[in-house]
């Protein structure tokens, strides 16, 4: 595990060399809420898949997650700030322009990175995020209350229970996650989405009830396209083989 300083916040990351022929095209991976680089990208075999395909793979733990610093002020989790963490990591590694893939909250961060730092993103993959990028905040606000509940047993709402159980399984700092949900509420306007210039793949499971409509978001993006992940919900889509092959094909395009 490596660390760098992002304006006073210690951010953890891994940097994995390609195991196949080096294509010279690194990719940055940005995980979702309550996850971390290992759960989102290592355990699902994404790092191995991409490295085997000849890519240098960089994956960070977002602030408030994994081994990165935990913060308790919601203002410290604004999506633009988290996108600056990603851009700062590229600066730290001396990388000017890379492919970027995010999942769920990580996809929202990726979209903001592509819009606000367009010179840093060659191609973008928005996994687990559809038109909620322009229609709603990242996740319902009551997820913060789910993080603050005394125990999972107190919760009856299915989505609250799902995210609290996931946060417990990843041994996350629940107080930091509550602050993250409250601070990470920014959406793009349709005009903002229309200003994302890089080729963008929107990949959403056909049974995903969290992300919103993937094809609808793809239609807003000037160079967007949609990838349906058949029969997968928000959680199970992450490691799906259709998703992986679709991303490999997309990244390999000239």
FILUM-237758 format. One line per 2 residues: their letters; for each residue x, y, z of N, C-alpha, C. Coordinates in steps of 0.2 Angstrom, whole numbers, plus 5000, padded with zeros to 4 digits. Atoms other than C-alpha are relative to their C-alpha. Layout:
N
a> X:Y:Z:X:Y:Z:X:Y:Z ~ ...
end
This chain:
254
xx> 5004:4994:5000:5000:5000:5000:5004:5006:5000 ~ 4997:4994:5000:5006:5017:4996:4995:5006:5002
xx> 5004:4995:4998:5000:5034:5002:5003:5007:4997 ~ 4998:4994:5002:5001:5052:4996:4995:5006:5003
xx> 5004:4995:4997:4995:5069:5003:4996:5004:4995 ~ 5005:4996:5004:4980:5077:4995:4998:5006:5004
xx> 5002:4994:4997:4979:5094:5002:4999:4999:5008 ~ 5001:5001:4993:4982:5088:5020:4997:4994:5002
xx> 5004:5006:4999:4972:5072:5018:5004:4994:4997 ~ 4996:5006:5001:4982:5055:5018:4995:4995:4996
xx> 5004:5004:5004:4975:5045:5003:5005:4994:4998 ~ 4997:5006:5001:4980:5027:5001:4998:4997:4993
xx> 5001:5003:5007:4982:5018:4984:5005:4994:4999 ~ 4996:5005:5003:4989:5003:4975:5002:5002:4993
xx> 4998:4998:5007:4999:5004:4959:5003:4993:4998 ~ 4999:5007:5002:5000:4987:4950:5003:5000:4993
xx> 4997:5000:5007:5011:4984:4935:4997:4995:4996 ~ 5004:5005:5004:5004:4975:4920:5004:4994:5000
xx> 4997:5006:5000:5007:4957:4919:5000:4997:4993 ~ 4999:5001:5007:5004:4956:4900:5004:5005:4997
xx> 4996:4995:5004:5013:4966:4887:4997:5007:5002 ~ 5002:4993:4998:5013:4984:4893:4997:5004:4994
xx> 5003:4996:5006:5001:4994:4882:5002:5008:5001 ~ 4999:4993:4999:5007:5010:4890:4994:5005:5001
xx> 5006:4997:4998:4989:5015:4895:4997:4998:5007 ~ 5002:5001:4994:4987:5016:4913:4992:5001:5001
xx> 5007:4999:4998:4969:5015:4921:5000:5001:5008 ~ 5002:4998:4993:4963:5023:4937:4993:4997:5002
xx> 5006:5003:4998:4950:5014:4947:4997:5004:5007 ~ 5003:4997:4995:4938:5023:4959:4994:4997:5003
xx> 5005:5004:4997:4927:5013:4971:4994:5004:5002 ~ 5006:4998:4998:4910:5015:4977:4999:5002:5008
xx> 5002:4998:4993:4902:5021:4994:5001:4994:5004 ~ 4999:5005:4995:4907:5010:5009:5004:4995:4998
xx> 4995:5005:5002:4919:5000:4999:5007:5002:5001 ~ 4993:4998:5000:4938:5001:4996:5003:4997:4994
xx> 4997:5003:5006:4950:4997:4983:5000:4993:4999 ~ 4999:5007:5000:4952:4979:4988:4993:4997:4999
xx> 5007:5003:5001:4933:4975:4989:4997:5001:4993 ~ 5003:4998:5006:4928:4984:4974:5004:4997:4994
xx> 4996:5001:5006:4943:4980:4962:5004:4994:5001 ~ 4996:5005:4999:4954:4967:4969:4996:4993:5001
xx> 5004:5006:4998:4942:4954:4976:4995:4998:4994 ~ 5004:5002:5006:4931:4955:4960:5004:4999:4994
xx> 4995:5002:5006:4947:4951:4949:5001:5006:4995 ~ 4999:4995:5005:4946:4968:4940:5008:5002:5000
xx> 4993:4998:5000:4964:4972:4945:5004:4995:4996 ~ 4997:5006:5003:4970:4955:4939:4998:5000:4992
xx> 5002:5000:5007:4960:4956:4923:5003:5006:4996 ~ 4997:4994:5004:4966:4974:4918:5008:4999:4999
xx> 4993:5001:5001:4984:4970:4922:5002:4995:4995 ~ 4999:5005:5005:4983:4954:4912:4999:5002:4993
xx> 5001:4997:5006:4977:4964:4898:5005:5006:4998 ~ 4994:4995:5002:4993:4975:4898:4999:5007:5003
xx> 5001:4994:4997:4987:4989:4909:5003:5001:5007 ~ 4999:4998:4993:4995:4998:4924:4994:5002:5003
xx> 5006:4999:4996:4982:4998:4937:5001:5004:5006 ~ 5000:4995:4994:4980:5012:4950:4993:5000:5003
xx> 5007:4999:4996:4966:5011:4963:5001:5003:5007 ~ 4999:4997:4993:4964:5022:4978:4994:4998:5004
xx> 5006:5000:4995:4954:5022:4994:4998:5007:5000 ~ 5003:4993:5000:4943:5037:4993:5001:5002:5008
xx> 5000:4997:4993:4944:5049:5008:4994:4997:5004 ~ 5005:5002:4995:4934:5042:5023:4999:4992:4999
xx> 5001:5007:5002:4936:5024:5016:5007:4996:5000 ~ 4994:5004:5001:4949:5010:5017:5005:5002:5005
xx> 4994:4998:4996:4966:5015:5023:5001:5008:5000 ~ 4999:4993:5000:4964:5033:5019:4997:5004:5006
xx> 5002:4996:4994:4961:5047:5032:4992:5000:5000 ~ 5007:5000:4998:4943:5047:5040:4999:5008:5002
xx> 5002:4994:4999:4935:5064:5040:4993:5000:5002 ~ 5007:5000:4998:4919:5069:5049:4996:5007:4999
xx> 5004:4994:5003:4914:5086:5041:4998:4998:4993 ~ 5003:5001:5006:4902:5083:5027:5003:5004:4994
xx> 4997:4995:5006:4910:5098:5017:5006:4997:4997 ~ 4993:5003:5003:4926:5088:5015:4998:4994:4995
xx> 5001:5006:5005:4917:5075:5004:4996:5002:4994 ~ 5003:4998:5007:4910:5086:4990:5003:4996:4995
xx> 4997:5004:5005:4912:5077:4974:5005:5003:4996 ~ 4994:4997:5004:4923:5090:4966:5006:4999:5004
xx> 4994:5001:4996:4935:5088:4981:5003:4993:4999 ~ 4998:5007:5001:4935:5069:4979:5003:4999:4993
xx> 4997:5001:5007:4938:5071:4960:5007:5003:5000 ~ 4993:4997:5000:4953:5083:4965:5005:4995:5003
xx> 4996:5006:4997:4960:5068:4976:5003:4996:4994 ~ 4998:5004:5006:4960:5058:4960:5005:5003:4995
xx> 4996:4996:5004:4968:5071:4950:5007:5001:5003 ~ 4994:4999:4996:4981:5074:4964:5004:4994:5000
xx> 4997:5007:5001:4985:5055:4963:5004:5000:4994 ~ 4997:5000:5006:4989:5057:4945:5006:5004:5000
xx> 4994:4995:5000:5000:5072:4948:5006:4997:5004 ~ 4995:5003:4996:5009:5062:4962:5004:4995:4996
xx> 4996:5005:5004:5013:5048:4950:5003:5002:4993 ~ 4997:4998:5006:5018:5059:4936:4996:4998:4993
xx> 5004:5002:5006:5003:5054:4924:4996:5005:4998 ~ 5003:4994:5003:4996:5067:4913:4992:4998:4998
xx> 5007:5002:5003:4981:5057:4905:4999:4993:5001 ~ 5001:5007:4999:4974:5040:4909:4992:4998:4999
xx> 5007:5002:5000:4958:5030:4907:4998:4999:5008 ~ 5002:4999:4993:4947:5031:4923:4993:4996:5000
xx> 5007:5004:4999:4933:5018:4929:4998:5001:5007 ~ 5003:4999:4993:4922:5022:4944:4994:4996:5000
xx> 5006:5004:4999:4908:5012:4951:4996:5003:5005 ~ 5005:4996:4996:4893:5020:4959:5002:5007:5002
xx> 4998:4994:4998:4899:5034:4970:5007:5002:4996 ~ 4994:5000:5004:4916:5031:4961:4999:5003:4993
xx> 5002:4997:5007:4907:5034:4944:4998:5007:5000 ~ 5002:4993:4999:4900:5050:4950:5006:5004:5001
xx> 4993:4996:5000:4918:5056:4955:5003:5000:4993 ~ 4997:5000:5007:4924:5050:4938:4997:5005:4995
xx> 5003:4996:5004:4911:5060:4929:5002:5007:5002 ~ 4997:4993:4998:4916:5076:4939:5007:5001:4998
xx> 4993:5000:5003:4934:5072:4935:5000:5001:4993 ~ 5000:4999:5007:4930:5071:4917:4998:5007:4998
xx> 5002:4993:5002:4921:5087:4917:5004:5006:5002 ~ 4996:4995:4997:4932:5097:4928:5007:5000:4999
xx> 4993:5001:5002:4949:5090:4923:5000:4996:4994 ~ 5001:5004:5006:4945:5085:4905:5007:4998:4997
xx> 4993:5002:5003:4964:5084:4901:5003:4994:5003 ~ 4997:5006:4997:4967:5070:4913:4996:4993:4998
xx> 5004:5006:5002:4954:5058:4906:5000:4998:4993 ~ 5000:5002:5007:4956:5048:4890:4994:4997:4998
xx> 5007:5003:5000:4941:5037:4892:4997:4999:5007 ~ 5003:5001:4993:4929:5035:4906:4995:4994:5000
xx> 5005:5006:4999:4919:5020:4912:4996:5002:5006 ~ 5004:4999:4995:4904:5024:4923:4996:4994:5002
xx> 5003:5006:4999:4899:5008:4931:4995:5001:5006 ~ 5005:4999:4995:4883:5007:4942:4998:5007:5001
xx> 5003:4994:5000:4877:5024:4938:4997:5002:4994 ~ 5004:4998:5006:4864:5029:4926:4998:5008:5001
xx> 5003:4993:5000:4853:5045:4925:4999:5003:5007 ~ 5000:4996:4993:4854:5048:4944:5006:5005:5000
xx> 4994:4995:5001:4870:5057:4939:4997:5007:4999 ~ 5003:4994:5002:4858:5071:4933:4994:5001:5004
xx> 5007:5000:4998:4842:5067:4942:5000:5001:5008 ~ 5000:5001:4993:4847:5064:4960:5007:5000:5003
xx> 4994:5001:4997:4860:5064:4973:5003:4993:5000 ~ 4997:5007:5001:4872:5049:4974:4996:4995:5003
xx> 5004:5005:4996:4862:5039:4987:4995:5004:5004 ~ 5005:4997:4996:4846:5043:4997:5003:5002:5007
xx> 4997:4997:4994:4850:5054:5012:4999:4996:5006 ~ 5001:5004:4994:4843:5041:5024:5005:4995:5001
xx> 4995:5004:4998:4858:5031:5022:5005:5002:5005 ~ 4996:4997:4995:4867:5043:5033:4997:4997:5007
xx> 5004:5002:4994:4854:5038:5047:5002:4993:5001 ~ 4998:5007:4999:4858:5020:5043:5007:4999:5003
xx> 4993:5001:4997:4876:5022:5047:5000:5002:5007 ~ 5000:4997:4993:4872:5031:5063:4995:4996:5005
xx> 5004:5004:4996:4859:5018:5069:5004:4996:5005 ~ 4997:5004:4995:4864:5008:5085:5002:4993:4997
xx> 4999:5007:5003:4863:4992:5075:4996:4999:4994 ~ 5004:5002:5006:4857:4984:5059:4993:4998:5002
xx> 5006:5002:4998:4843:4977:5069:4995:5005:5001 ~ 5005:4995:5000:4835:4994:5071:4997:5002:4994
xx> 5002:4998:5007:4833:4996:5052:4995:4996:4997 ~ 5005:5004:5004:4818:4991:5042:5000:5001:4993
xx> 4999:4998:5007:4821:5000:5026:5005:4995:4996 ~ 4996:5005:5004:4828:4987:5013:5007:5004:4998
xx> 4994:4997:5002:4841:5000:5006:5004:5002:5005 ~ 4996:4999:4994:4846:5006:5023:5004:4994:5002
xx> 4997:5006:4998:4849:4988:5028:5005:4998:4996 ~ 4995:5002:5004:4858:4984:5013:5007:5004:5000
xx> 4994:4996:5000:4871:4998:5014:5003:5000:5007 ~ 4997:5001:4993:4873:4996:5033:5003:4994:5001
xx> 4997:5006:5000:4876:4978:5031:5007:5000:4996 ~ 4994:5000:5004:4889:4981:5017:5005:5004:5004
xx> 4995:4996:4997:4898:4995:5027:5003:4996:5006 ~ 4998:5004:4995:4899:4983:5042:5005:4994:4997
xx> 4996:5005:5003:4906:4969:5031:5007:5002:4997 ~ 4993:4997:5003:4920:4981:5024:5003:5003:5006
xx> 4996:4997:4994:4924:4986:5042:5001:5008:5000 ~ 4999:4993:5001:4921:5004:5038:4999:5004:5006
xx> 5001:4995:4995:4921:5019:5049:4993:5003:4999 ~ 5007:4998:5002:4902:5022:5050:4999:5007:5001
xx> 5001:4993:5000:4903:5040:5056:5003:5004:4994 ~ 4998:4996:5006:4914:5045:5042:4996:4999:4994
xx> 5005:5002:5005:4902:5036:5030:4994:5005:5000 ~ 5006:4996:4999:4888:5046:5037:5001:5007:4998
xx> 4997:4994:5002:4898:5062:5034:5000:5000:4992 ~ 4999:5001:5008:4902:5056:5016:4993:5001:4997
xx> 5006:5000:5003:4884:5053:5012:4997:5007:5000 ~ 5003:4994:5000:4879:5070:5018:5003:5006:4996
xx> 4996:4995:5004:4893:5079:5009:5000:4999:4992 ~ 4999:5003:5007:4893:5069:4993:4993:5000:4996
xx> 5007:5000:5003:4876:5075:4986:5000:5004:4993 ~ 5000:4995:5006:4881:5085:4970:4998:4995:4994
xx> 5002:5003:5007:4873:5080:4953:5003:5005:4995 ~ 4999:4995:5006:4877:5087:4936:4993:5002:4997
xx> 5005:4998:5004:4865:5096:4926:5000:4996:4993 ~ 5000:5003:5006:4860:5089:4909:5005:5003:4995
xx> 4995:4996:5004:4871:5103:4901:5007:4998:5002 ~ 4994:5002:4998:4885:5098:4912:5002:4993:4998
xx> 4998:5006:5003:4884:5080:4907:5001:5000:4992 ~ 4999:4999:5007:4883:5086:4889:5007:5003:4998
xx> 4994:4997:5001:4900:5094:4892:5006:4995:5001 ~ 4995:5005:4999:4909:5078:4896:5002:4998:4993
xx> 4998:5001:5007:4919:5076:4880:5003:4994:4998 ~ 4996:5006:5001:4929:5060:4882:4995:4994:4998
xx> 5004:5006:5001:4922:5043:4876:4998:4997:5007 ~ 5003:5003:4994:4911:5036:4890:4996:4994:4999
xx> 5004:5006:5000:4904:5019:4893:4996:5000:5007 ~ 5004:5001:4994:4889:5018:4905:4998:4993:5001
xx> 5002:5007:4999:4887:5001:4912:4996:4999:5006 ~ 5005:5001:4995:4872:4996:4923:4997:4994:5000
xx> 5004:5006:5000:4864:4980:4928:4993:5001:4999 ~ 5007:4999:5002:4847:4977:4921:4996:4999:5006
xx> 5004:5000:4994:4841:4973:4939:5002:5005:5005 ~ 4997:4995:4995:4850:4988:4947:4994:5005:5001
xx> 5005:4996:4998:4837:4998:4957:5003:5006:5003 ~ 4997:4995:4996:4850:5010:4964:5002:5006:4995
xx> 4996:4996:5005:4859:5018:4948:4996:5005:4996 ~ 5003:4996:5005:4845:5025:4938:5001:4997:4993
xx> 5000:5003:5007:4843:5022:4919:5007:5002:4996 ~ 4993:4999:5004:4860:5019:4910:4999:5002:4993
xx> 5000:4998:5007:4855:5021:4892:4998:5008:5000 ~ 5002:4993:5000:4846:5038:4897:5006:5004:5001
xx> 4994:4996:4999:4863:5044:4904:5004:5000:4994 ~ 4996:5000:5006:4872:5038:4889:4998:5005:4994
xx> 5003:4995:5005:4861:5048:4878:5002:5007:5001 ~ 4998:4993:4998:4866:5064:4887:5007:5002:4998
xx> 4993:4999:5001:4884:5061:4884:5002:5001:4993 ~ 4999:5000:5008:4891:5067:4867:5003:4994:4997
xx> 4996:5005:5002:4902:5052:4866:4998:4994:5004 ~ 5002:5005:4996:4892:5040:4877:4997:4994:4997
xx> 5004:5006:5002:4886:5023:4875:4998:4995:5006 ~ 5002:5003:4994:4877:5011:4886:5002:4992:4999
xx> 4999:5007:4999:4881:4993:4892:4996:4997:5005 ~ 5004:5003:4995:4868:4983:4900:5003:4994:5002
xx> 4997:5006:4997:4874:4970:4912:4994:4995:5002 ~ 5006:5004:4999:4861:4956:4911:4999:4997:5006
xx> 5002:5004:4994:4852:4950:4926:5004:5002:5007 ~ 4996:4998:4994:4863:4959:4939:4997:5006:5003
xx> 5002:4994:4996:4858:4971:4953:5006:5004:5001 ~ 4995:4995:4998:4869:4985:4960:5006:4997:5002
xx> 4994:5003:4997:4880:4974:4970:5003:4995:4995 ~ 4997:5006:5003:4882:4959:4959:5003:5002:4993
xx> 4997:4998:5006:4886:4969:4943:5007:5001:5000 ~ 4993:4997:5000:4903:4974:4949:5005:4995:4997
xx> 4995:5005:5002:4912:4958:4945:4998:4996:4994 ~ 5003:5004:5006:4901:4952:4930:5005:4999:4994
xx> 4996:5002:5006:4910:4944:4915:4998:5005:4994 ~ 5003:4996:5005:4899:4954:4903:5003:5007:5001
xx> 4998:4994:4998:4904:4970:4912:5008:5001:4998 ~ 4992:5000:5001:4923:4965:4911:5001:5001:4993
xx> 4998:5000:5007:4923:4961:4893:4998:5006:4996 ~ 5002:4994:5003:4913:4976:4888:5005:5006:5001
xx> 4995:4995:4998:4925:4987:4897:5007:4999:4996 ~ 4994:5001:5004:4940:4979:4889:5000:5002:4993
xx> 5001:4998:5007:4933:4981:4872:5000:5007:4999 ~ 5000:4993:5000:4929:4999:4875:5007:5003:5001
xx> 4994:4997:4998:4946:5003:4882:5005:4999:4994 ~ 4996:5002:5005:4954:4994:4867:4999:5004:4993
xx> 5002:4997:5006:4946:5005:4854:5005:5006:4999 ~ 4996:4994:5002:4957:5018:4845:4997:5007:5002
end
